[in-house]
């Protein structure tokens, strides 16, 4: 039998990894297509944000059909595939496709992880767990460039996206294969 701390550890780790990888979107992605000029960079990043909105809007329908583990795996997997596309891209269209795929996956991964952590946390600790998620989001945005920069220096920006994408895709596979964690029924 898992303790409450153990039960929310897997979704918490998934959330941390997702935030670190997602922060690359606004921090590193513009550099990949900087040669196209600020208008194109702005349009591509804006489109990526809209794809995240699409993923968030799709979340209720996906949640009705898929288990939380499947949602986590699919969202992180799309983020990983998107980052692999960016890492191997040779055109702005390919970079855009990767950003749109990653943005859509991120759009339903975040509410899923939020809801999952909320479901798994005991009522008395729910605020602490969710504030930890929000803290993790902001901390991930701060730490992402510090963590990714050595990879960029070793492999280039494309390599950093590619390796991060591979790590996210492997994490998604692990999430898909992991045993489901069930809440204690504290929330409906």
C-alpha positions in Angstrom: 0.0 0.0 0.0 1.4 3.4 -1.0 1.5 6.3 1.3 0.0 9.6 0.3 3.4 11.0 -0.4 4.4 8.0 -2.5 1.1 8.2 -4.4 1.6 11.7 -5.6 5.3 11.3 -6.3 4.9 10.0 -9.8 2.6 12.8 -11.0 4.8 15.3 -9.2 7.9 14.1 -11.0 6.0 14.1 -14.3 4.9 17.7 -13.6 8.5 18.8 -12.8 9.9 17.2 -16.0 7.1 18.7 -18.1 7.7 22.2 -16.7 11.4 22.0 -17.3 10.9 20.9 -20.9 8.0 23.2 -21.6 10.0 26.3 -20.5 12.2 25.6 -23.5 9.3 26.8 -25.6 9.5 30.5 -24.7 13.2 30.5 -23.8 14.9 28.5 -26.5 12.5 28.0 -29.4 12.7 31.6 -30.6 16.5 31.1 -31.1 15.8 28.2 -33.4 13.9 30.4 -35.9 15.4 33.8 -35.0 16.7 34.1 -38.6 13.1 34.5 -39.8 12.7 37.8 -38.0 10.6 38.9 -35.0 7.2 38.8 -36.8 7.6 35.1 -37.7 9.0 34.2 -34.3 6.1 36.0 -32.6 3.5 34.3 -34.9 4.9 30.9 -34.3 5.1 31.2 -30.5 1.6 32.7 -30.5 0.3 29.7 -32.5 2.0 27.4 -30.1 0.2 29.0 -27.2 -3.1 28.6 -29.1 -2.3 24.9 -29.6 -1.9 24.7 -25.8 -5.3 26.3 -25.5 -6.7 23.6 -27.9 -5.1 20.9 -25.7 -6.7 22.4 -22.6 -10.1 22.6 -24.3 -9.8 19.0 -25.4 -8.9 17.8 -21.9 -12.5 17.3 -20.6 -13.3 15.1 -23.6 -10.0 13.2 -23.4 -10.5 12.7 -19.6 -13.8 11.1 -20.2 -12.2 8.5 -22.5 -8.7 8.0 -21.2 -7.2 7.0 -17.8 -5.0 9.6 -16.0 -1.9 7.5 -16.8 -2.9 7.5 -20.5 -3.4 11.3 -20.4 -0.1 11.8 -18.8 1.7 9.6 -21.2 0.0 11.1 -24.3 0.6 14.7 -23.2 4.2 14.2 -22.3 4.7 12.0 -25.4 3.4 14.8 -27.6 5.7 17.2 -26.0 8.6 14.9 -26.5 7.7 14.2 -30.1 7.3 17.9 -30.7 10.8 18.6 -29.3 12.3 15.8 -31.3 10.7 17.4 -34.5 12.3 20.7 -33.5 15.7 19.0 -32.8 15.7 17.5 -36.3 14.0 20.3 -38.2 15.6 22.0 -41.2 12.7 24.3 -42.0 10.5 26.8 -40.1 7.5 24.6 -41.0 9.0 21.6 -39.3 9.9 23.7 -36.2 6.3 25.0 -36.2 4.9 21.5 -36.4 7.0 20.4 -33.5 6.0 23.4 -31.4 2.3 22.9 -32.2 2.5 19.2 -31.3 4.3 20.0 -28.0 2.0 22.8 -27.2 -1.1 20.7 -27.7 0.3 17.9 -25.5 1.3 20.5 -22.9 -2.3 21.9 -23.0 -3.8 18.7 -21.7 -0.9 17.4 -19.6 -0.9 20.4 -17.3 -4.6 20.2 -16.2 -4.3 16.4 -16.0 -1.3 16.6 -13.7 -3.0 19.3 -11.6 -6.2 17.3 -11.2 -4.2 14.1 -10.5 -2.2 15.7 -7.8 -5.4 17.2 -6.3 -7.1 13.8 -6.4 -4.2 12.0 -4.8 -3.5 14.6 -2.0 -5.4 14.2 1.2 -7.9 17.0 1.8 -5.8 18.6 4.5 -2.7 18.7 2.3 -4.2 19.6 -1.0 -3.4 23.3 -0.8 0.3 22.5 0.0 0.5 20.0 -2.9 -1.0 22.3 -5.4 1.0 25.3 -4.2 4.0 23.0 -4.7 2.9 22.5 -8.3 2.6 26.2 -8.9 6.0 26.8 -7.2 7.4 24.1 -9.5 6.1 25.8 -12.6 7.8 29.1 -11.7 10.9 27.3 -10.5 11.0 25.2 -13.7 10.9 28.4 -15.8 13.8 29.8 -13.9 15.9 26.6 -13.8 15.2 25.4 -17.4 17.8 27.6 -19.1 20.3 26.8 -16.4 19.8 23.0 -16.8 19.5 23.1 -20.6 22.4 25.4 -21.3 25.1 22.8 -20.8 23.2 20.5 -23.3 23.0 23.5 -25.7 26.7 24.1 -25.4 27.5 20.4 -26.0 25.0 19.7 -28.8 23.6 23.0 -30.0 20.0 24.2 -29.6 18.6 21.6 -32.0 20.5 18.9 -30.1 19.1 20.2 -26.8 15.5 20.0 -28.1 16.2 16.5 -29.6 17.7 15.1 -26.4 15.0 16.6 -24.2 12.4 15.2 -26.6 13.9 11.8 -26.3 13.9 12.0 -22.5 10.3 13.2 -22.5 9.2 10.4 -24.9 10.9 7.8 -22.7 9.2 9.3 -19.7 5.9 9.1 -21.5 6.6 5.4 -22.2 7.3 4.8 -18.5 4.1 6.6 -17.6 2.1 4.5 -20.0 3.6 1.3 -18.6 3.3 2.3 -14.9 0.6 0.9 -12.7 -2.3 3.3 -12.2 -2.4 5.2 -9.0 -5.9 5.5 -7.6 -7.2 8.3 -5.4 -8.7 7.7 -2.1 -12.0 9.0 -3.4 -11.7 12.2 -1.5 -12.8 14.2 -4.6 -15.4 13.5 -7.2 
